[in-house]
Amino acid sequence: MSVKALLIILVLALVTILALVCVLLTKKEGIAPCGAGPEASWKRKHNDQSLVFADLSAEEIVHVRKYLESNLGLPLVDPYYANASDNCIYYVDLEVPAKEEVLKFLDGNGPRPAREALAVLYFGNQPDPNITEYVVGPLPKPTYHRDVTVQKYGRRLAYHKRPVLGNEYEQMGKFAMKKFLEAPTFLQQVFGHKGDDFAALTTTPRGFQSGDRLTWATLFQNVPGYFLHPVGLELLINHSSPNTSQWSVPKVFYNGQYYDGLAELEKAFTEKRVPEAKIKKLPPDGLYSSMYPKVAPQGPGPLLYEPSEKRYSVKNNQVVSPAWSFAYRTDANRGVRLYDIRFKNQRIAYELSVQDAMSVYGSNTPGAMLTRYMDAHFGIGRFAYSLVPGVDCPYSATYLDTAYLFENLKPEVHKNAICVFEQNTEVPFRRHYSNLQSLYYEGLPGSALVLRSVATLGNYDYVWDFIFHLNGAIESRIHATGYITSAFLQGDGLNYGNRVGDNTLGTIHTHLINYKVDLDVGGVKNSLLTNDMIFEKQKAPWSPDNEITQMKMEKKVLDTEDKANFHLHDNMPRYIYFAANSTNKWGHKRGYRIQLISFAGDHLPEMDPMERAISWARYKLAVTKRKEEEPYSSSIYNQNDPWTPTVAFADFIDNENIVEEDLVAWITTGFLHIPHAEDIPNTVTVGNAVGFFLRPYNYFDEDPSIHSPDGVFFTSKQDPTSCDVNHIACLPKTAACLPHFPPFTYEGFQDLIRL
């Protein structure tokens, strides 16, 4: 090879090396971390006034517990080990001050309301066992307590209404194991064990009349996702007595037949009078109920990308963005609650909160056919566990902790139980391409601020979202996922659902969720107005011999509570809104419209003896005059005594005037679920989302999102690839940075609540 050829090769090699170095340097520069700019002015909207709604801290909870132990003059035992015949603290939570006091503090330079706690105690070691509720204060170091039970409920709370403690559930399990000794041959020959390898699901309500405490326990194979593997055996446990030695199993159900206890089932089995179900013993992974991935990971999917700093801020219990601010807390029974929701510093709502979630089941097996779950009774908030970054919420979301005192002597802290993030909705918030007259494009990418929690209530997981949009609209949305509850397929089971496994019936059921919406549109004096459409025939003005069927608006004022409630399947005005006693610049009353998204099944018939306990579910919308003595539409005590409900929402509706009053909307949304093969192994969230919007209706003089800095506009005479014209054109440069992802952590298996 000639010297000239070698020189050419050497030059080419040097050029290649220089090119590679340039590429590497460019890449290194291109993947620089995303930078944060100077502190935005909107962050300074944070204030400590939001702390009036803040959850109790772990320290405050401990102070309350110690105060009660020292000042009630009664022995209190550790609730984790408490028997029905003991005194114990069931839970401690924040006592939210009265709205009038809070508004004076927030708006009128009034004094900060006293910070107090609500403590619920079980007094089983008394001549007259009862449940008592105390307000304890002031915090952080209490000096007083007052019994508020009669004030809140109009009567003492009967002891049989109490939610079941974890220790009572454990006692039920131990009791069942003792009773299994009465059927050794049946259990061994049919299931291959002595009853020590079952999983159980208990159903509610517990009987047929006030005072009953009888619970059906449906048994499943003890494998992951056991909800899909019923074995056909169910026990009715009578645990009414505080003395476990007096408990009994009055009925047993097996494969379509009822028996008067396990001893009778054993006798019938040995006499070959029991139709045996054919159950395949499952491997430890549960086969089709397992959620273990079926394929190996193939790299991450799309991720939320924030090219600069977060466009929201969380401090104490307050979330602030350029447009929105609100305070949040978590009620241990009812979940996340939002307060003092403001758009552009104008209060839109005083409170937005979940009240209860309810399911009614149908089946030809006793446990499922009786079931009416009222989830606030079990604790929507207390069962909101740690969220998994990158799955439950965007990896880069802000994660927040919650703390409770529930059936324990020390607070339970759930790490990362709430997340806050801004999402790109991936649909234009608005857009227009003008190809007539002037030529231009304008659009606004959709984005929204989201606060989310996820509650796991036994088999089901509920994803709770509160979403804040660019135009002042608020969206409340719930997605349902998790496992279905199943029954053993026998007899006419296909009348109650679809077969989803060898012996498994996916049972028909409803989901209904109730919200409280305390809107304050331009102040606390609001009225309820409706706009709808009607068709009317009229002569054509330019041709009197012809008629036109003309559409026009129909306007109404709903002036009493009796006119302002709509049953689940009633026709409702298409536009129904809270109106202020002020107007926008066009002379229309400023308002916020309620728009429902629901696929609800039918409500329990009103003649049903349990219906009054869940009478909120009669109505997709009911508007009432706000009262401090009507804080919730349901009660945690309704579940175990729905026949004499502690709170009956239907009683709230008593024809009061609702013109220019402080009003509350009670909204019910939900869906009918008839499980099918695609619900195995888990129900997906797609298509299983319901909720509602609160949308501005003449509240503003124009759409406020027109002032969003995210807007895009360019004409046919401009260069849309120029950053000076179109900020989206800068994305190839700004998108070169990498967001900072903290190391992955998860603490969801710490301090698990006993079920």
C-alpha positions in Angstrom: 0.0 0.0 0.0 1.3 3.4 -1.0 2.2 6.2 1.5 -0.6 8.3 -0.1 -3.2 5.6 0.5 -2.0 5.3 4.1 -2.3 9.1 4.6 -5.8 9.0 3.2 -6.8 6.2 5.5 -5.3 8.0 8.5 -7.2 11.2 7.6 -10.5 9.3 7.3 -9.9 7.6 10.6 -9.2 11.0 12.3 -12.3 12.4 10.8 -14.4 9.5 12.0 -12.9 9.7 15.5 -13.7 13.5 15.6 -17.2 12.9 14.4 -17.8 10.2 17.1 -16.4 12.6 19.7 -18.8 15.3 18.5 -21.7 13.0 18.6 -20.9 11.8 22.1 -20.4 15.3 23.3 -23.6 16.4 21.7 -25.4 13.4 23.3 -23.9 14.3 26.7 -25.0 17.8 26.3 -28.4 16.7 25.0 -29.1 14.5 28.1 -28.3 17.2 30.7 -30.6 17.1 33.7 -33.6 19.3 33.5 -33.0 22.6 35.3 -35.2 24.5 37.7 -35.8 28.2 37.2 -36.2 30.9 39.9 -39.1 30.5 42.3 -42.4 31.3 40.5 -44.6 34.0 42.0 -47.6 31.6 42.3 -45.7 29.5 44.9 -46.0 32.4 47.3 -49.7 31.7 47.5 -48.9 29.0 50.1 -50.1 30.0 53.5 -50.6 28.3 56.9 -54.4 28.9 56.9 -54.8 25.5 55.2 -53.6 23.9 58.4 -57.1 24.4 59.8 -58.0 21.3 57.7 -54.8 19.4 58.3 -54.9 15.8 59.5 -53.7 15.1 63.0 -50.0 14.6 63.2 -48.6 11.4 64.8 -47.6 13.5 67.9 -51.1 14.9 68.2 -52.7 11.5 68.0 -50.5 10.2 70.8 -51.4 13.2 73.0 -55.1 12.5 72.5 -54.7 8.8 73.3 -52.8 9.5 76.5 -55.3 12.2 77.5 -58.2 9.7 77.1 -56.3 7.0 79.0 -55.8 9.4 81.9 -59.1 11.3 82.0 -62.0 9.0 81.3 -61.8 7.2 84.7 -62.3 3.9 82.9 -59.8 1.2 82.0 -58.9 1.2 78.3 -57.3 -1.9 76.8 -55.1 -2.1 73.7 -57.7 -2.2 70.9 -55.5 -4.6 68.9 -56.3 -7.3 71.5 -59.7 -6.0 72.7 -62.6 -8.3 73.3 -66.2 -7.3 72.9 -66.4 -7.1 76.7 -63.5 -4.5 76.9 -63.3 -0.7 76.7 -61.0 0.6 73.9 -60.4 3.4 71.5 -61.6 2.5 68.1 -60.1 5.5 66.2 -59.0 9.1 66.5 -59.4 11.6 63.7 -59.6 15.3 63.1 -62.8 17.1 64.2 -63.2 19.7 61.3 -64.3 23.0 62.7 -67.7 24.5 61.7 -67.7 26.2 58.3 -68.8 29.6 59.7 -65.9 29.7 62.0 -63.5 28.6 59.3 -64.7 31.2 56.8 -64.4 34.0 59.3 -60.8 32.8 59.8 -60.0 32.4 56.1 -61.8 35.5 54.8 -62.6 37.9 57.7 -59.5 38.0 59.9 -61.4 36.0 62.5 -59.6 33.9 65.2 -58.2 30.5 64.2 -60.7 27.9 65.2 -59.7 25.6 68.1 -57.9 22.5 66.8 -59.7 19.4 68.1 -59.9 15.6 67.6 -62.8 13.2 67.3 -62.3 10.0 69.3 -64.6 7.0 69.0 -64.6 4.6 71.9 -66.2 1.2 72.5 -67.4 0.7 76.0 -68.0 -3.0 76.3 -67.0 -3.3 80.0 -70.1 -1.3 81.2 -73.5 -2.2 82.5 -74.9 -0.7 79.3 -72.3 -1.3 76.6 -72.3 1.5 74.0 -70.3 3.4 71.4 -69.4 7.0 72.5 -67.9 9.8 70.5 -65.9 12.5 72.2 -64.4 15.8 70.9 -61.0 16.3 72.5 -59.1 19.5 72.6 -57.4 21.8 72.3 -54.5 20.3 70.4 -51.6 19.6 70.6 -52.0 19.1 74.3 -55.7 18.4 75.3 -57.3 19.7 78.5 -60.9 18.9 77.8 -63.3 16.4 76.3 -67.0 16.4 75.7 -69.4 13.7 74.7 -71.1 14.6 71.4 -72.9 11.4 70.7 -76.5 12.5 71.4 -75.8 15.9 69.9 -74.8 14.2 66.6 -77.2 11.3 66.4 -80.1 12.3 68.6 -79.6 9.1 70.8 -77.0 6.9 72.3 -75.3 4.4 69.9 -76.2 0.8 70.5 -73.2 -1.5 71.0 -74.3 -4.0 68.3 -73.8 -1.2 65.7 -70.0 -1.2 66.2 -67.7 -2.1 63.4 -66.0 -5.4 63.9 -62.5 -5.1 65.4 -59.6 -7.1 64.0 -59.4 -9.2 67.1 -63.1 -10.2 66.6 -62.3 -11.3 63.1 -59.4 -13.4 64.4 -61.6 -14.9 67.1 -64.1 -15.8 64.4 -61.3 -17.6 62.5 -60.2 -19.5 65.6 -63.8 -20.4 66.4 -64.3 -21.8 62.9 -61.3 -23.9 63.3 -62.7 -25.4 66.5 -66.0 -26.1 64.8 -64.2 -27.8 61.9 -63.4 -30.6 64.4 -67.1 -31.6 64.1 -66.6 -32.5 60.4 -63.2 -34.2 60.1 -64.1 -36.8 57.5 -65.9 -34.4 55.3 -63.1 -31.8 55.3 -60.3 -34.4 54.8 -61.9 -36.4 52.0 -63.3 -33.4 50.1 -60.6 -30.8 50.6 -57.6 -32.8 51.7 -57.1 -30.8 55.0 -58.8 -30.2 58.3 -60.0 -26.7 57.5 -56.6 -25.1 58.1 -56.0 -24.2 54.5 -59.0 -22.0 53.6 -59.1 -18.3 52.9 -62.3 -16.5 53.9 -64.4 -13.5 53.0 -67.0 -12.3 55.4 -70.2 -10.6 54.2 -72.4 -7.9 55.5 -74.9 -6.9 56.8 -74.9 -9.4 59.6 -78.4 -10.7 59.9 -82.0 -9.6 59.3 -82.9 -7.3 62.2 -81.4 -4.8 64.7 -79.2 -6.5 67.2 -78.2 -9.4 65.0 -74.5 -10.2 64.6 -74.5 -13.2 62.3 -71.9 -13.3 59.6 -71.7 -15.6 56.6 -68.0 -16.6 55.9 -67.5 -17.8 52.3 -64.5 -20.1 52.0 -62.0 -20.2 49.2 -58.8 -22.1 48.3 -55.9 -20.3 50.0 -53.9 -19.2 47.0 -53.0 -15.8 45.6 -56.2 -14.2 44.2 -58.3 -16.5 46.3 -61.4 -14.5 45.5 -61.6 -16.5 42.3 -61.5 -19.9 43.9 -64.6 -20.6 46.0 -64.9 -24.1 47.3 -68.7 -24.2 47.8 -68.6 -24.2 51.6 -70.0 -21.3 53.6 -70.5 -20.9 57.4 -73.0 -18.7 59.2 -71.3 -17.6 62.5 -73.4 -16.2 65.3 -71.0 -14.0 67.2 -73.7 -11.8 69.0 -72.5 -12.7 72.5 -69.4 -10.9 73.9 -68.5 -14.4 75.3 -67.0 -16.5 72.5 -68.0 -19.7 74.3 -71.6 -18.8 73.4 -70.9 -18.5 69.7 -72.4 -21.0 67.3 -72.6 -22.0 63.6 -76.4 -22.4 63.1 -76.2 -22.9 59.4 -73.7 -24.4 56.9 -74.1 -24.2 53.1 -72.3 -26.6 50.8 -72.7 -27.1 47.1 -76.3 -25.9 47.0 -77.5 -27.6 50.2 -78.1 -26.1 53.7 -77.3 -28.0 57.0 -77.9 -27.2 60.6 -74.3 -27.0 61.5 -71.1 -28.8 60.7 -72.0 -31.9 62.7 -75.1 -32.5 60.6 -73.0 -32.0 57.4 -70.5 -34.6 58.7 -73.3 -37.0 59.4 -74.9 -36.5 56.0 -71.5 -36.9 54.3 -70.7 -40.2 56.0 -74.2 -41.4 55.0 -73.4 -40.4 51.4 -76.2 -37.9 51.3 -74.0 -34.9 50.3 -73.6 -34.0 46.6 -69.8 -33.5 46.5 -68.4 -30.7 44.4 -65.5 -31.5 42.2 -62.7 -29.2 43.3 -59.3 -29.3 41.7 -56.6 -28.6 44.3 -54.6 -25.7 42.9 -50.8 -25.2 42.9 -49.4 -22.5 45.2 -49.5 -19.8 42.5 -53.3 -20.1 42.1 -53.0 -20.6 38.3 -55.3 -18.2 36.5 -55.8 -15.9 39.6 -52.1 -15.2 39.7 -51.0 -11.7 38.6 -47.4 -12.7 38.1 -46.2 -11.3 34.7 -46.6 -13.8 31.9 -43.8 -12.3 29.8 -40.4 -10.7 30.6 -40.1 -6.9 30.7 -39.2 -5.3 27.4 -38.2 -1.8 28.4 -40.3 1.0 29.9 -43.3 2.4 28.3 -44.2 6.1 27.8 -43.4 8.2 30.9 -44.6 11.6 32.1 -42.0 14.2 31.1 -41.5 17.5 32.8 -38.8 19.5 30.9 -38.5 22.0 33.7 -39.5 22.3 37.3 -42.9 21.1 38.5 -45.7 23.5 37.7 -47.3 23.0 41.1 -46.2 23.0 44.7 -47.2 21.1 47.8 -46.5 22.5 51.3 -48.0 21.3 54.5 -51.5 20.2 53.4 -51.9 22.7 50.6 -51.5 22.2 46.8 -50.8 25.4 44.7 -50.4 25.9 41.0 -50.6 29.0 38.8 -54.4 28.6 38.6 -55.5 26.4 41.5 -55.1 26.1 45.2 -56.7 23.7 47.7 -56.2 22.1 51.1 -56.5 18.3 51.5 -56.8 15.8 54.3 -57.7 12.1 54.6 -60.7 11.0 56.6 -59.8 7.5 57.9 -63.4 6.3 57.1 -64.2 8.2 53.9 -60.9 8.9 52.2 -59.4 12.1 50.7 -61.3 15.3 51.3 -60.6 18.7 49.6 -61.3 22.1 51.2 -61.1 25.7 50.1 -60.8 25.0 46.4 -59.9 28.2 44.6 -59.4 29.0 40.9 -57.4 32.2 40.2 -57.8 32.9 43.9 -61.6 32.7 43.8 -63.2 30.1 46.0 -65.2 27.6 43.9 -66.0 25.0 46.5 -65.6 24.8 50.3 -65.6 21.0 50.4 -65.4 18.2 47.9 -65.4 14.8 49.5 -66.3 11.1 49.1 -69.1 10.0 51.5 -69.5 6.3 50.9 -69.2 3.6 48.3 -71.7 0.8 48.2 -72.1 -2.6 46.4 -75.2 -4.8 46.3 -74.6 -8.4 45.1 -76.9 -11.1 43.7 -76.2 -14.9 43.8 -77.8 -18.2 44.7 -75.3 -18.7 47.5 -76.0 -17.1 50.9 -73.0 -14.9 51.4 -73.3 -13.1 48.1 -77.1 -12.9 48.0 -77.1 -11.0 51.3 -74.2 -8.7 50.7 -74.6 -4.9 50.8 -71.1 -3.6 51.4 -70.9 0.0 52.7 -67.2 0.8 52.4 -66.9 3.8 54.7 -67.8 1.3 57.5 -64.5 -0.6 56.7 -62.4 2.6 56.1 -61.8 4.0 52.6 -59.0 6.2 54.0 -57.3 3.7 56.3 -57.0 1.2 53.5 -55.2 3.6 51.2 -51.7 2.1 51.1 -48.4 3.1 49.6 -48.6 3.9 45.8 -46.1 2.4 43.4 -44.3 5.0 41.3 -44.5 4.4 37.6 -47.7 2.3 38.0 -50.2 3.8 40.4 -49.0 7.4 39.6 -46.3 8.9 37.3 -42.8 8.1 38.6 -42.1 11.8 39.0 -45.3 12.6 40.9 -45.1 14.2 44.4 -45.9 11.5 47.1 -47.5 12.3 50.4 -47.9 10.3 53.7 -51.0 9.8 55.8 -51.3 8.9 59.5 -54.1 7.3 61.5 -54.9 5.9 64.9 -57.2 3.0 64.2 -57.5 -0.1 66.4 -54.0 0.5 67.8 -52.1 2.2 70.6 -49.7 4.0 68.2 -50.4 5.8 64.9 -50.0 4.0 61.7 -48.1 6.0 59.0 -48.8 5.0 55.4 -45.9 6.3 53.3 -46.7 7.7 49.9 -50.4 7.1 50.2 -51.4 10.2 48.1 -49.8 11.5 44.9 -50.0 14.8 43.1 -49.0 15.3 39.5 -49.7 17.3 36.4 -50.6 15.2 33.4 -50.8 15.8 29.7 -54.3 14.7 28.7 -53.0 13.9 25.2 -56.0 15.6 23.6 -56.1 19.2 22.5 -57.8 21.3 25.2 -59.0 23.3 22.3 -57.9 23.9 18.7 -58.8 25.4 15.4 -57.3 25.2 11.9 -58.5 28.1 9.9 -58.5 27.5 6.1 -61.2 30.1 5.3 -60.4 33.8 4.9 -57.4 34.3 7.2 -55.1 31.2 7.5 -53.8 30.3 10.9 -53.6 27.5 13.5 -54.4 27.9 17.2 -54.4 25.2 19.9 -53.9 24.5 23.5 -52.4 21.2 24.7 -54.5 19.6 27.4 -53.1 19.4 30.8 -54.6 19.0 34.3 -53.5 18.9 37.9 -54.4 15.6 39.7 -54.6 14.5 43.3 -54.9 10.7 43.6 -55.2 8.0 46.2 -56.0 4.3 45.8 -58.0 2.3 48.4 -57.9 -1.5 48.6 -61.1 -2.7 50.2 -60.7 -6.5 50.4 -60.9 -7.6 46.8 -61.6 -4.3 45.0 -59.2 -1.4 44.4 -60.6 2.0 43.9 -58.6 4.7 42.2 -59.8 8.1 43.4 -58.9 11.1 41.3 -59.6 14.8 41.8 -58.7 16.6 38.6 -58.3 20.4 38.0 -58.5 21.7 34.5 -57.3 24.8 32.7 -60.7 26.4 32.3 -61.8 26.3 36.0 -63.5 22.9 35.7 -63.1 20.3 38.5 -63.5 16.6 37.8 -64.1 13.8 40.3 -63.4 10.4 38.9 -63.2 6.9 40.3 -61.8 3.8 38.5 -62.5 0.3 39.8 -60.0 -2.5 39.5 -58.8 -5.5 41.6 -60.5 -8.9 41.9 -64.2 -9.6 41.5 -65.9 -11.5 44.3 -67.1 -14.9 43.1 -69.4 -17.6 44.2 -69.3 -21.4 43.7 -71.1 -22.2 40.5 -74.1 -24.5 41.2 -77.8 -24.8 40.5 -79.2 -21.8 38.6 -76.1 -19.8 39.2 -76.0 -18.5 35.6 -79.0 -16.4 36.4 -76.7 -14.3 38.6 -73.6 -13.8 36.5 -71.2 -15.4 34.1 -69.0 -18.5 34.5 -65.4 -17.3 34.7 -63.6 -20.5 36.0 -64.1 -24.3 36.5 -66.4 -23.8 39.5 -66.5 -20.0 39.6 -69.4 -17.7 39.1 -68.7 -14.0 38.6 -71.6 -12.5 40.6 -73.7 -9.6 39.4 -73.3 -6.5 41.5 -73.6 -2.7 41.5 -71.1 0.0 42.5 -72.5 3.3 43.7 -70.4 6.1 45.1 -71.7 9.2 46.9 -70.0 12.6 47.0 -70.6 15.8 49.0 -70.0 19.0 47.0 -70.3 22.2 49.0 -70.1 24.7 46.2 -69.7 28.4 47.1 -70.2 30.1 43.7 -69.4 33.8 44.2 -70.1 33.4 48.0 -72.3 31.2 50.2 -75.6 32.4 48.9 -76.5 30.3 45.9 -79.7 29.1 44.1 -80.3 26.1 41.9 -81.2 26.9 38.3 -81.8 24.7 35.2 -81.6 25.3 31.5 -82.9 22.7 29.1 -84.4 22.5 25.6 -88.0 22.2 24.3 -89.4 22.2 20.7 -92.1 24.6 19.9 -94.1 25.2 16.7 -94.2 28.7 15.3 -95.1 30.6 12.1 -92.1 31.4 10.0 -91.9 35.2 10.3 -91.0 35.6 6.6 -93.5 33.0 5.4 -96.6 32.9 7.7 -98.1 30.1 5.6 -95.3 27.8 6.9 -94.5 26.5 10.4 -91.1 25.8 11.9 -90.5 23.4 14.8 -88.2 25.7 16.7 -85.9 24.7 19.6 -85.7 27.1 22.5 -84.4 27.2 26.1 -86.5 26.3 29.0 -85.4 28.0 32.3 -86.4 27.1 35.8 -85.5 27.9 39.4 -85.7 24.9 41.7 -86.7 26.7 44.9 -87.2 23.8 47.4 -85.3 20.6 48.4 -88.3 18.5 47.2 -87.9 19.9 43.7 -84.1 19.6 43.7 -83.6 15.8 44.0 -83.5 13.4 41.1 -83.8 9.6 41.5 -81.2 7.4 39.9 -83.0 7.0 36.6 -85.1 10.1 36.5 -84.8 12.6 33.6 -82.7 15.5 34.8 -82.3 18.9 33.2 -79.3 18.8 30.9 -78.0 22.0 32.4 -78.3 22.2 36.2 -76.2 24.7 38.1 -75.5 26.6 41.3 -75.9 30.3 40.6 -74.6 33.2 42.5 -76.6 36.4 43.2 -74.1 38.2 41.0 -73.7 38.4 37.3 -70.9 38.3 34.7 -70.4 41.2 32.3 -73.1 39.9 30.0 -75.8 40.0 32.7 -76.0 36.2 33.3 -75.9 34.8 36.8 -72.5 33.4 37.5 -72.7 29.7 37.9 -71.1 26.2 38.2 -72.8 23.4 36.3 -73.0 19.8 37.6 -72.5 17.2 34.8 -72.7 13.5 35.7 -70.9 10.5 34.1 -72.5 7.3 35.4 -73.6 3.9 34.2 -75.4 3.0 37.4 -77.6 -0.1 37.8 -80.8 0.0 39.7 -80.9 1.0 43.4 -82.2 -1.4 46.1 -86.1 -1.0 46.1 -87.2 1.4 48.7 -89.5 -1.1 50.4 -86.4 -3.2 51.3 -85.9 -3.1 55.1 -82.2 -2.1 54.6 -82.7 0.6 52.0 -83.0 3.6 54.3 -79.4 3.0 55.5 -78.2 3.6 51.9 -81.0 6.0 50.9 -78.4 8.4 49.4 -78.2 6.0 46.5 -81.8 6.7 45.5 -80.6 10.0 44.0 -78.1 10.8 41.3 -78.4 14.3 42.5 -80.0 15.9 45.6 -79.4 19.5 46.6 -80.1 20.5 50.2 -79.6 23.5 52.5 -76.2 23.1 54.2 -76.4 22.2 57.9 -73.6 21.5 60.3 -75.7 18.7 61.8 -75.8 17.0 58.4 -72.1 16.6 57.7 -72.3 13.1 56.1 -74.8 11.2 53.9 -74.0 7.9 55.6 -72.6 6.5 58.8 -70.0 3.9 59.7 -72.7 2.4 62.0 -75.2 1.8 59.3 -73.5 -1.4 58.0 -74.1 -3.5 61.1 -77.6 -2.2 61.7 -79.1 -1.0 58.4 -82.6 -1.7 59.8 -82.4 1.2 62.2 -79.9 3.4 60.4 -77.9 5.9 62.5 -78.0 8.3 59.5 -80.7 8.1 56.9 -80.0 10.6 54.1 -83.6 10.6 52.9 -84.4 12.6 56.0 -82.2 15.5 54.8 -84.8 16.3 52.1 -87.6 18.1 53.9 -88.7 20.8 51.4 -86.7 23.6 52.8 -86.2 26.8 50.8 -83.0 26.7 48.7 -83.1 30.1 47.1 -80.0 32.2 48.0 -78.9 29.8 50.7 -75.7 27.9 51.4 -76.3 24.8 49.4 -74.7 21.3 49.2 -75.0 18.9 46.2 -75.0 15.2 47.0 -74.0 13.3 43.9 -74.2 9.6 43.3 -72.4 7.9 40.4 -71.7 4.3 39.6 -72.0 1.3 37.3 -73.5 -2.1 37.0 -71.0 -4.9 36.9 -71.8 -8.3 35.4 -68.4 -10.0 35.6 -67.1 -11.8 32.5 -64.1 -13.7 31.3 -62.1 -10.6 30.8 -62.4 -9.8 34.5 -59.9 -12.7 35.0 -57.5 -12.3 36.7 -58.3 -8.7 37.4 -60.9 -6.1 36.4 -59.2 -3.4 34.3 -59.8 0.3 34.7 -60.6 0.8 31.0 -64.4 1.5 30.7 -64.8 1.3 34.5 -64.5 5.0 35.3 -67.4 7.1 36.5 -67.7 10.5 38.1 -68.8 14.1 37.5 -67.6 17.5 36.4 -68.1 20.9 38.0 -67.9 23.3 35.1 -68.1 27.0 35.0 -71.3 28.3 33.4 -71.3 32.0 32.8 -69.0 32.2 35.9 -66.4 34.0 33.8 -66.7 36.6 31.0 -64.7 34.3 28.7 -62.9 31.0 28.8 -60.1 31.6 31.3 -57.8 29.1 29.6 -57.2 31.7 26.9 -54.7 33.1 29.3 -52.7 29.8 29.5 -49.0 30.3 28.6 -49.2 26.9 26.8 -51.2 28.2 23.9 -49.9 27.9 20.4 -50.8 30.3 17.5 -49.2 30.9 14.1 -50.4 32.2 10.8 -49.6 31.2 7.2 -47.1 34.1 7.0 -45.1 32.9 10.0 -42.5 30.2 10.4 -44.0 27.6 12.7 -40.6 26.0 13.3 -39.3 29.1 14.9 -39.1 29.1 18.7 -40.0 32.8 18.7 -43.3 32.0 17.0 -44.1 28.6 18.4 -42.8 27.4 21.8 -43.6 23.7 20.8 -40.9 24.0 18.2 -38.4 24.3 21.0 -39.2 20.9 22.4 -36.4 19.1 20.5 -34.0 21.3 22.5 -35.7 21.4 25.9 -36.7 17.7 25.6 -33.0 16.8 25.5 -32.8 17.0 29.3 -33.6 14.1 31.5 -35.9 14.4 34.5 -34.4 13.5 37.9 -35.9 10.2 39.0 -35.3 9.4 42.7 -34.4 5.7 43.5 -37.4 3.4 43.5 -38.8 2.7 47.0 -42.0 1.1 48.3 -43.2 0.8 51.9 -46.7 -0.7 51.3 -46.0 -3.8 53.4 -45.1 -1.9 56.6 -47.7 -1.8 59.4 -50.4 -3.8 57.4 -53.9 -3.4 58.9 -55.3 -6.7 60.1 -58.3 -7.9 58.1 
